[in-house]
Amino acid sequence: MTHPDPPPKLTWESSQDNLIKDFYRPVLKDAILYQRKAGYFSSTSFIGITNEIIELIERNGRIQLITSPNISARDKSIWTESVENKEKVLEETLLEELKGDPDDTKLNFWKIMAYMIANEIDGKPQLEIKIAIPDPESGIFHEKMGIIHYDDGEKICYVGSNNETYPAWSGQNIERFKAFHSWQGERDRTAIEDDQESFDRFWKGIEPNVKVFSLPEAVKQELLKIRPKSQIEFQESLTKAYEAIGNQEGISEETEIIDKLEEKGLRPYQKKAISKWVQNDYRGIFAMATGTGKTVTAYGCINELNKLEKRNVTVIACPYTHLVEQWKEANSDYNSYVSQEDQVNLNNEKTRTIICYGEKKWRPEIQTAIGEFNEEYFSGGYPVDNLIIFVTHATLNSDDFKNYILEIKNAKKFLIVDEVHEIGSELNRNSLLEEYDFRLGLSATPIRHYDEEGTAVLMNYFNNVVYELDLKEAIDEKFLCKYEYHPFYVQLTPSEMDVYDDLTRQIAAKLGKKNRKKSDDDEGNPEIRRADLVAAAENKLEKLEKIIDEMKEEQFSGNGRGIKQSLIYCTSQPSPNLPPGSPTQLENVQKFLSDKHVSQKSITFKDPTKDRAEIIDNLAIGHYDCITAVKCLDQGVDIPSVEKAIIMASSGNPKQYIQRRGRVLRQSTKTGKTKAVIYDILVQPPLFSDDPIISLRERKLVAKELLRHKEFAKIAINSEDAIDIIRPQAELYKLDLEKLDDDYIRDLEDPRY
C-alpha cells in the first residue's frame, strides 16, 4: 500500500495544524498525480515541499493545475519563458544539481516549476496548467480543491478555503479544509468521485459558463495578467508588475508626496523612501545600504503617520539592547534635520516613551503607560496621544509584550523593525501581529540567506521592498566613503589540513545518507566544525602581524593614522585542530595586540549596553587604538570615526559581510575621514575532494566564498589590483571570475564530468 501514513483525519485547520509538515508533505510523498483547482496560485507554494516535488519529478509524476489568469509578475515571466523556450529552460535547469544541493533547493522553486512545464512525459508536460475564465468575464474563478493519486489507485481529495500559495500552506493565513480518503469508506469514496467528476469537466473544457485555455493558448492570446498588489511577490516581481501596470496615478501621487517633504532637511533619497512607503499604504521595507540613515528616515515615517492619525502607538524593535538605546538617541539627529513643526518630540506632554528588554523592569512601566494611554477624560480627549515603545526583537516576541499590545484601545499601531531580516526566522516571526496597522522594515539585506520561506514571510507581512539604495549608488552620491579592499590568502597548516580532509570525508559520508537528520548539534556537525577550522586558521595571525607592522610604520612616518580608529573582527569559536581549552582566535589577537603595545578593548555580548557605548565613545576620541569584536558590532552600530577594518573571520552569509563593510564606510566630519580601508584575511581554498559525492558541493562552496571577495573588490578604489589577487583562486577551481554571480553558481557543473 502506497497511500500516506500516519492515519488520515477529516478536518485540517491552519490555526491548529502544521499543514505543510503534517498534511502536504506526507500526502505528496508517494503521489503520482496531483490535480488542483485554485483561484489564486503562486509558485511560492513550492517553498515548503521542494524535496517532495523533486521526488515526484524523478518518478515521472505529474501535476495538473487549473487556476485564474491573475498571477504574479515573476510567475508570468516563468510560464511564458517555459512555453516559448522549452529547450533553453531544460538546458539551463539542472535537476541533478538541485538534488545534490539541498541548501540551494529552496532558492530554485521557480526553476523547478519551469523545468516541469518544459519537461514532457508521453507528449505532455509534467506540470500542465490550464487557465479558467468565467463567461461572462465579470466574475472570477474561485474554486479550491485538490486530488492526489497513488499508484495503487487510491486517492485523497481535499476541499476548503486554501489557495495554492505559500501563505495558505504555511499557516500565515487562517485556512480550513476537509480531506477525504478513498480507503476510509463509502462516504469518502463518493465525495472523491463527485470532486473528480467536477475536475474532469473543467479539465476537458466542458464546464458551462467557463472558458478553459491551455497554458500555451493563454500565452499566445496574452491572457495572463499581472496580479496587482500581490502579497507574496518579492521586490523584483513587484517592480516588474508596476512597470507592466504603468501606474501613472501612482507616479503623480509620489511626486506630490515628495513636494510636501521638500521643506525638510532630509536627503532626497530619504524623502523618496518615505513617499514610497506612504504610497504603499504606510507599509514596506527599506533596503538601504548600511550608513545611509535608515533610522532618521524611519523617524520621518513616524512624522508622516502623526499627520495622518491623531492617536498612535509606535513600537520600534531592534535585535540588540545597545541598538535600542541608540534608536532613542537618534531622535535628536532627526529633529536637527527638520523644521520645528515636523519634529518627533519624545518629551512633550502628550507623548510617553518606554524601553522594554530583557530582565529590565519594564512590565510595570508599560502597564502604567498603556493605562494612561487608554484613559479617556470625561469631557473627551486623552491625557496621552502618542506612545513610543523601544524594544528588542526577543521582547517583541514575548507573550507578555504581545498581550500588552492587544490591550491598547482607540489607536493605530505602527511597527518598525530594524534589521528586519532577523525577525523572519521561524522563532521570531510570531511577533509579527496582524494588529499592527502600519509597518516598516529596515535592513541593508532584507533577503534571508538560504531561507526563501522566511523571506516570503517578511515580504508578505510588510508588503514588499518599497525602496532600495545599494552601496555603489550611496558611494557614488557621496553618502558613504569610498574604500580600498586588500584581500590576503593564507594556507592551512599541515595539521589543519589533516583535520580539514577528515571533516570533508565526514561531510561526504553524511551527504551520502539518504535520510540524514538536519538537526545535528553544532559540536558534532562536520560542516560547522570545518567552518570553525577555516575561521580560526593559525596562519591568519602571522598575516595580521604583517598588517599591523605596516600600519605602525605608516603612523610613525606621518602618512596616516596607522592602527588608530580600527575594528578587528575575530572568531571566539575553538579550532577543531587544537586541544580543548586552547586560546581562541579572539584571545590570541588580544594578546598579540598587547605585546605590540596597541591599546585595544574587546566588545562582546557579555558587556552591558552602557559599557559597549562607552568603549565606542572612547575609540572615537582616541582613548583606544582599536576594538576587537566577534559579532555584536555587525548590525546597526554607529561608529563613523572608524577608518579601517581587519576581517580575520567571517561567515559566507551576505548579511554579515555587507553589514561589516558598512561599519567603516560612514562619513565623519569630526575626524576628516576621506576613505576607509578593509583588510580581509582569507584561507586559500584547498583543492576539492576526488569523491564524486562532494566534489561539486566543494566547488560551489568555493564559488560562493569567491563571490563575496569579488563583491568587496568590484566597487573598491583599488578594484583592479584586488581582482588580480582573487583571480588565481578562481582559476584553481576552474571558475570564471568575470561571470561569477548567483546564477553562475546555481548553474555550476563538475568540470570532470
N, C-alpha and C positions, 0 to 999 in steps of 0.2 A: 504494500500500500504506500503510495507516494503523496497522499494528501497530508496537510500540516499536522504537526503535533507541537504543543500540547492541545488538549481537547478544546474545541471552539466554544464561544459563548455568543449569545444573541445580540446584545446591545453594547456598543462601544461609545465612550464619551471622552473627548479630549481633556475635560476637567478632571477626569478620574483615571484615565488610562494613558500609557505611553504608546500612542498609535503606531509610530514608526517601529519601535522595538518589539512590541507585543503583537501587532497585527500585520503591518505591511511586510516587514522582513520575513516573518515565518511563512505567510501565505504565498509570497513570491519566490521563496527559496527553490522549490521544485516545479514551478509553473512552466507550462509550455506555450500558453497563450493568455494574454491579459487584454481583455476588451473593456473599454472605458468610454462612458459618455460624461462630459464635464463642460459646463458652460464657461468655465474660467480655467484656462490651462497656463502653466509656466513650467519651463524645463527645470526650474529650481526644485521641483518636486523630486528630482533625481538625487538631490544632495544626500539624503539620508539612506539611500538604497543603491548606491553606485555598485557595490560588490555584487548585489543580487542581480542587477541589470547586466553586468558583465558576464555573470554565470548564465543568464538567460540567453545572451548572445552566443556564448560558446556551445550551448546545446541546441542551437538553431531555433530557439523560441521566438515568439513574435508578440508585438503589441499592436492593437487596433484602437485608434483613438478617434472619437467624434467630438468636435469642440466648435466654439464660435469663431468667427474671423477676427475677433478683437484680441490681439496678443501683444506681448512686449516688443519693443524695437529690436532687442537682441535676438529673440526667437524668430521674428520675421526675417531678419538677415540670414540666420542659420537655415531656416526652412527653404528660403529662396535659393541660397547657395547650394544646398544639398540636392535640390531638384534640378538646377541648371548645370551644375558642375560635378556630377557624381564621381567621375574618375579622379578629379582633383581631391575631393573630400576623402575618398577611400585611400588615396596615396598619402595624404597628409595625416590621416588619423590612424595611429598605430595601436591596435588593440593589445598587442603583446606588451608594449611599453606601459600602457595603463595598468595592466595586470601586474606587472613587475614593480610598480612604484606606487604603493598604496597611499603614501603621503601626498602624491600629486593627483590621485584619482579624483578627489573632491573638486579639484580645480578644473577638471575636464568633463564635468557633467554635460556641458553644452556640446563638447566634441563627441561624447558617447551618443547623444541624440542624433547628431549629424551623421555619424557612422551608420546608425540603424536605418535612417531614412535612405541613405545611398546604397546600403548593402542589401542585395536581393537574394531570396531563397525561393527556388521554384518560380522565378519570374516576378516575385512580389517583394516589396521592401520589408525588412524586419520590423520597422516602425511605419505602419500605414496610418496616415492622418486624413480624415475627411472633415470638411467644413460644412456645418449646418446653418442655414439662414432661413428664418421663418418667412412665410409668404402669406400676408404682406410683411415687408421688412420693418414695420414699425415696432414689432416685438423683438424679443431676444431669445436665443437658445439657452435654456437654463437648467437642463436636466443633469442629474448627478447619480450615476450608477456604475458599478464595476463588476465584471465577471472574470474569475480566474479559473483556468482549465488545467487539468493534470493528465499525465499520460495514461492513467488507468480509467479515464472517462469521468472522474469525479469533478465537481465544480464548487466554487464558493461565489456567492453573489452578495454584494453589499449595496445598500441604498440609504441615502441620508442627505445631510446638509453640505458635506465636504466636497470642495472643488479639487482639481488636480494641481495644487500649488503647495509650496513648502509651508507657508503659514497654516494651511488647512491640515497638512500631515503632521506637523511638529507640535501642535498644541498651542501655537500662538493665537489662533482663532478658537472660539468655542464651537466645537462641532459635535454632531451626534449622528450615528448611523446604525442600522441593523444589518447583521450578516447572517446569511442562510447557507447551509452546508448540505450538499446532496446526500451525504451518508447519515444525516441526522433524522430522517423520517419523511413521510409523505408530504406534510405541510411545507417543509423546506424545499423539497423537490418541485412542488407545484409553484412556489414563489419564484424559484430559479427559472423554471420553464417559461413563466409569464414574462420575466425580465429578458430572457434570452430571445423570445419572440419579438419583444419591443426593440432590442438592439439590432436584430437582423433586419427589421423593417427600415430602420434608419440607414443601416449599412448598405442595403440594396437600393436605397433612394425611393422607396415606395410609401413612406410615411406621408399621409395627407398634410397639406399646408406647410411643408418643409422642403426646401431645396437643399440637396446634398451634393457637394462637389469634392472630387478627389483633390489631394494637395497639388499635383501638377496643374490641374484645371484652375484651382484657386490662384496659383502663382501666375499662370498665363493670363487670367482675366483680371489680375490685380485686385482680388477680393480681400486679401489680407490687410488688416488695418492696425495701426498703432493704437494700443490702448492708452488713453491719456491718464496721467497721474497714477501710474501703476505703483502699488505699494511694495513691490518686490524687486524692482529693477535696480541695477547698480548704476553708478553715475554715467558710465559710457552709454548705456541703453537710454537713460533719461535724456542725455544730451542729443542723441540721435532722434528721439521722439520729439523733442522741442523743435529740432530742425525740420522734421517731417511735417509737424503740425503748422509751423510758421506762425507762431502766436504773436501777431503784431500788437494785439491789445496788451499782451504781457510786456512787450518791449516798451511801449509808451508808458505803461504803469511804472516800470523800473526807472525810466528817465525822470518821472515825476517824483519818485521817492528820493532819488539821488539829489535832485534840485532842492528838496526840503532839507537835506543834510549838509548842503554846501556851506552854511554858516558855521559849521563845526570845524574844529581844528584837526579832525581825524584825517588820515591819509586817504587818497582817492580809492585805493583798493579796499580799505576798511569800510568806506561808505558803500561801495558796490556790494560787499559781502552782506552788510546789513539790509540793503534794499532787496537782495535776492532772498534773504530769509523772510522778510516781510511779505514778498510776493508769494512765497511758498506756504502761505497761511501760518506764518510765525513758527515754522518748523524747518529743520535742516541741519546739515553738518558742514562745518568749515574745515576743509582740508588745506590748511595753511602751513607753510614751512616754519619750522622752529625759529623763533626770534622775530616773527613778523607782527606780533602784537595781537594774538588771538584773545588774550584776556581783556585788553582795552576794547577790542571790537565787541566782545560779549557784553561789556557794560553799556555800549551803545545800543545793543539789542534790548537791554533792560529798560533803557530810557525810552525807546520806541514803544515798548509794551506799556510803560507807565502812562504814555499819552493816550493809549487805546483803552486801557482799563483803569478804573479808579482804585480797586482793591486787589492787590496781588500778593501771592506768596512765591518768592523765588528761592529755589533750592540749588546751590552751587556745589557740585560733587567733584572731588579730586582724589587721585589714588593714594596720596601720602599726606601725612599731617603737616609737613613743612610747606606743602603746596596750598593747603587750606589757609594757613596764616598768610602766605604770600598773596593769595587772591584778595583777602580783605585789605591788605595794604595797597593793592593795585587800584583800588577805588580812587585814591587821591591822584594817581597817574592819569586816569581817565578824566577826572574833573579838571585837571590842569590844561587839557586839550580843548575843552568845550566851553561854550558860553554859560553864564550863570543859570539861565533857565533850563538848560539841557543837562545839568549835573545830576548825578545819582547821589543824593545825600543820605548817608547811612546814620546820621546823628540827629535828624530832625525829630520833632515831637510826634509825628505821625508814622515813624519808621522804627522798627525793632530789628536788631541783629542778634544772632546767636551762633556759636561754634559748637559742633557736635562731632565727637570722635572718641574712639577707644573707651577707656575706663573713666574718662573725664566726666564729671558730674553734670552731664548735660540734660539728663532726663527731667529733673525738677525744673530746670531753666526753660526747656522747650514747652513743658506742660504749662508753666506760668505764662510764657509768651503767647501760646495758642489761646489760652483762656482770655488774655487781654485782647487778642485779635478778634475772637469770636463775640466778645461782649458788645452789646449794642445799647446806646443811650436811649432812655425812654422817649426823649424828644426827637430821636432819629440820629443817624450817623454813628460813627465808631471812634473810639479813642486811638486806634491804630489802623492804618490803611495799608501799610506795606510791611511785610515780614520777610527778611532775607536770612536764609539759613545756610551756613558754610559747613560742609560735611565731607567725610571721607567716603570712598566707594563702599568700604566694608560696613560703615554705619548706615549708609543709604539703603543697603540690602537687609538690614536687621529688621526683625519683626516689630520691635518696639518703635523704631523710627517710622516704618510704613504705617503702623496703626495711628501714630500721631498725625501723619499727613492726612489720613482719612477722616480725622476729627475736624479738620478745617472747614468752616462754613462761609457761604456767601462771598466767595473769592475765586479768582482764577489762579491756577497753579502753573508755574514756569520752572522747568527742569533744565539746568545747564550742566553738562557732563564734560569735564576737562579730561584729556587723554581718553577719549571715548572708546578707543579700541579695547581698552582694558575691561570695559563694562560688558562687552559682548561674550565673555566666557560663559560657559554653562552655569557656573556657580553664581555669577553676578547678575545675569540678565533678569532674574526675578525682581530686581529693584526697579525695573522699568514699568512703573504702574501706568495703566491707562488713564488714571485720574489726573495726570499732568496734561493740562490743556495745551500748553506751548512748550516746545522742546528745541534745544540747541546742543549739538555735539561738537567738540573741538579736538582736532588731532592733526599732526603732520602726516600720520599714517593710519587713516581710518580703516583700511582694508586689513583684516586679521590674517596673519601669516598662516597659510595652510589650514584655514578654518572658514570655508565658504559658508558653513551653517551659521557661525557667529556673525560673519559679515552680513548675511542676509537678515539676521535679526536686527542689527543696527540700522541697515538701510530701510527696513520696513518700519521700525519704530520712529525714527527721526525723519522719515520721508526723504531719504537720499541726500547725497552731497549737493549742496546748492552753490558753493563757491570753492574754487581751488586756486591756490597760489603756490607754484612749485619753487624749488630752491634756486634754480637758474634764473628765473624771472625776478625773484627777490634780490639776487646779487646784481643782475643787470640793471635793475632800477635803483640800486644803491640803498636798499632797505637793510641788507646784510653785507658783511665784509666779504671781500674776495679772499681766497685761501690758497696756500701751497699744500700739495699732498706728496708725502715721501713714504712709499711702501718699502719695507725691508723683509727679505725672506731668509729664514734660518732653517737648518735641518734638525731633525730629531737626533738625539744621541743614539749610539748602538743599543744601549739597554732599553731606551724608549722605543726604538724601532722593533725590538723583540716583543714588547708588550703590545705595540700597535698591531703587529701581524697576528698575535694571538687573539686580540679583541676582534680583528677583522674576520678571522675564522669563526669566532663565536657568532658574529653578525650573520655570516653566510649560513651557518647551521640554523640559526633562528629563522632566517628568511625561508629556508628550505622546508620548515614545518608548516603544513597547510593550516593547522588550527592553532597556531601560536597565540598566546594571550597578548593583548596590547597594554595590559596594566602592570608591566614589570616595574618593580620599585627602582628608584634611581640608582641605589647601591649595586644592584645586580644587572642593570641594563647595560649591555656592551656598547650600544651607540653613545649613551651618555658618558660612560667611563672613557671611551676613546676621545670624545669631545673634550673632556676634562684633561686628558693627557696632552692634547694639542694645545689647549689654552695655557697650560702651566709648563710648557716645554722649557727645559733648563737653558738652552742657548739664547732664549729671549733676554735673559738677564745680562748676558755678555753684550748683546746689541744695545740694550738700554744704557750700559756703561759708556759705550762709544757716543751715543746721542747726548748724554749728559755732559761728557767731556767737551764735545763740540759746542754745546750751549754755554758752558762756563768760559770757554775760550772766546766766544762771541761777546760775552758780558765783559770780560777783562779787557778786551781790545776796544770796548766802547762802541761796538757795532750793533748793539741791541740789548734787550733785557735778559737774554740768556734763559735760565730756568725759571725766572720770576713769572708770575701770572700763568702757571701751567696746571693742567689736570693730568693725572696718570691713572688710566683705567686698568684694573688688575682682576684676577680671579682669586677668590678665597676658598675654592674647592681643592681638596687634596689631590695630588697627582697619583694615579694608579701605579706609577713607576716607583714610588717611594714608600718606605715603611710607614705604618700608621703612626701618627703623632709628629711626622716631619713638618717643618715650617711650610706654610702655604706661599704661593707667589706674592700675595699681598704682604705677608710678614717679611719675606726676603727683600722686597723692594723697599720697605720701610727701613730695614737695617742698612741696606746699600746706601740709601739717601743720607742716613745719619752718618755713616762712615765717610761720605763725601762732603759732610758739613753743609748739607742742604736742609734748610728749615722746612718742615712739612707737617701736615696734620692729615689724619685719615677721617673720612666720613663713612659711617656705616648705618644700617637701620637701627642699631642698638643705641645710637646717640639720640638724646632728646631733641625735639624740634628746635628749641631755643638755642641749643648748643650748635646744631648744624648752621643755623643762621649766623651765629657769632663767628664760626670758623670761616664762612664765606665772606663776611664783612672784613675779617682780619686779613684774608687773602687779598681783597680789593685794595686795602690800604698798605699792603706790603709787609704785614707782620709775619706772614709765611711766604716762602718762595713758591710752594706748590701744594696741591691737595691730591692725596691718593684716595681712590674710591672704587667700589665694586659696581653696584647697580643703582643706588639711590639717587645719583645725580643724572640719571638718564633722561628724566622727563620733567619738563616744566620749570626747572630751577633757573632763575635769572642770575647769571654771573657775567655781565658784559665785559668786565675787565680782563677776563681770561683770553690769552692770545695763542696758547699752544696746548695741544692735546697729544698725549702719547698713549696709544691703544695697545696694551700688552695682551689683552684677551677680549674677544667679542664673539657673540653668537652669530649665526647665519641669518637671524631674523632681521629683515629690513627695518622693522620698527626701531630696534636698538641702535643700529649704526646710523640711521638717519637722525635720531634724537641726539646721539653723541656728537655727530658732526655739527649739529645746530648749536650745541652748547658753546662752541668757540667762535661762532660767526656773528654774534650780536655786536652791534656798534657800541663804542664807548667814547663819548666826547671828553670825559674826565681824564682818561689816560692817553688820549690822542691816538688810539688804536687805528691802524690803517689796513691791516690784513691779519689773517690767522694762519697758523701752521699746524698741520696734522701729520704725526708720525705713526705709522701703522706697522707693528712688528708681527709678521705672519710666518706660519710654518710652510715651508716648501712641500707641496703635496707629494707623499710617497706614491710611487707607481702602483697602479691598481692591480688587484689580485688576478691570477690566471683562472681562478674559479669562475666559470661562466655565470653562476648564480649571482655573483656580486659585482662582476666587472662593470656592467652598465650602471649599476647603482653608484659605484665609486666615481665613475666618470661624471655622472650628473651632479654628485655632491661637490666635486671639484669645480664644475662649471658654475654652480650656484655661488660658491665662495668667490670665484674669479669675477663674477658679475658684480658682486659688491665692490671689489677692488676697482673694477672698471668704472662703476658709477661714481666712486670717490674721485677718480682721476680725470674723468672726461670734462668736468667744468672747473678744474683747478687751474691756477695761474700757470703752473708748470706741466700742463696736461701731456704734452708730447714726451717729456722726459719720464713722467710717471708711467705712461703706457708702455714705453720701451722697457721698463723694469718688469712689468706684468706679462708682457708678450711671451717671453721664454717659458713661463709656467704654463701658459695656454698651449704652446707648441708641444710641450712634454706630453700632454694628454690629447694631442691632435684636435684641439678646439680652435675654431675660427674666432679670434678675439673681436674682429670688426663686426661679425654677425651676431655675436653673443648677446642674447636678450632672453626674456622669459619664454617666448615662442620657440627660439632656437633650442633651449634646454629641454622643453617638452618634446621636441621632435628628434632628440638625440638617439642614435643607434650605436651599438658597439661596433667600432671600426673593424674588428676582426671577423665579422660575420656578414 
